[in-house]
Amino acid sequence: MVLLGFDPGGINSFGCATLHVDEVGKIVSLATGVVSNAPEAVRNAQSTTSAPAGIGIDAPLFWVQEGDRRVDSYLRDRVRAACGHNGTVNSVNSLRGACLVQGILTARIIAASWPSATITEAHPKALLRLHAEAERFVTNHLPLIHIEHERDAALAAFAAWAAVTTRQSWRNLVLEEIDPFFPGGKEVSYWFPQ
């Protein structure tokens, strides 16, 4: 199974990851890198992989008509309870442009390139703070020296793996939103451990 992860950013700050998992759920390989924009990231993934089963993107991929997204409030509360920084999970209206715009562009390109692939929003920093399995994944599968964008892209691929396999103890938080809007052109999920 091939899973992709993207951490949208600006020039030379767009993290990409390709995770291969075998039929029994064992990680076979993880490759990461950094590019400058969404089309380059997807072209790079298309040239090196078969069709992915799932894609994780570290960017807001849906909005709600009124107020704050429930997923953000939920994660903010959990991160604070774990003694994390309140700014780890920002409001959609306060995020930087590259994350917002490049994330949606990536989702649109992916929806056109691989229409059957599952797309899930990911939040790598919250995953690291709240989920020991995510920390073990980084420790066991990334080199000691890596940049944050590559780590976050790898964790987005890890979240996509959970979404594709509907991993127990994880849930799709989008189902708890009221009237979500998907500007990426395809309905997405937001799988996160309970």
Protein Blocks (a to p, Z undefined) as FASTA:
>chain_A
ZZdddddddehiaccddddddfkopafbdcddddfbfklmmmmmmmmcccdfbdcddddf
bdcfehjdfklmmmmmmmmmnopafklpccfklpcfklmmmmmmmmmmmmmmmmmbccdd
ddfklmmmmomklmmmmmmmpcfbdcfklmmmmmmmmmmmmmmnopghiacfklmpghia
cfkopacdddddZZ
